[in-house]
């Protein structure tokens, strides 16, 4: 994370997006696909799940299934995290809040801001990974929008918000 002393800037949007996308393009996406498979098929062992992703998905490329939606999610959530965290931190520091407290609060606030983009994207990536070879991210998005509206893209949104808030509060707070 960037130090709290600088101002939030468009550079934070860019840096956050790039960092998140590079992480996923390497091992993040394959591990996410594998984890999602294990969550859906709970009777499979770890090794069985790995083999089944490979076998049922058509080879090695199956581990990058849903990457288009995931890249949108990652670029958006990385950008929003760094930018909002810096904006919150600057406001708190200007108000005289200590650096450590600012780190925890700004990290939590940035994590909660991520959920705005994480919810729909995570939902669509999961649908692409678990829905079989012929599930299109765009057709799934259209289906959900028509049947449930915006709310349909945020199953578990409260839990995700708590997870991201505690995750980033601890990272940023302990860093400071």
HELIX and SHEET records of a PDB file:
HELIX    1   1 UNK A   10  UNK A   23  1                                  14    
HELIX    2   2 UNK A   24  UNK A   28  3                                   5    
HELIX    3   3 UNK A   29  UNK A   40  1                                  12    
HELIX    4   4 UNK A   46  UNK A   57  1                                  12    
HELIX    5   5 UNK A   60  UNK A   64  5                                   5    
HELIX    6   6 UNK A   67  UNK A   94  1                                  28    
HELIX    7   7 UNK A   99  UNK A  130  1                                  32    
HELIX    8   8 UNK A  137  UNK A  148  1                                  12    
HELIX    9   9 UNK A  149  UNK A  153  5                                   5    
HELIX   10  10 UNK A  157  UNK A  175  1                                  19    
END                                                                             
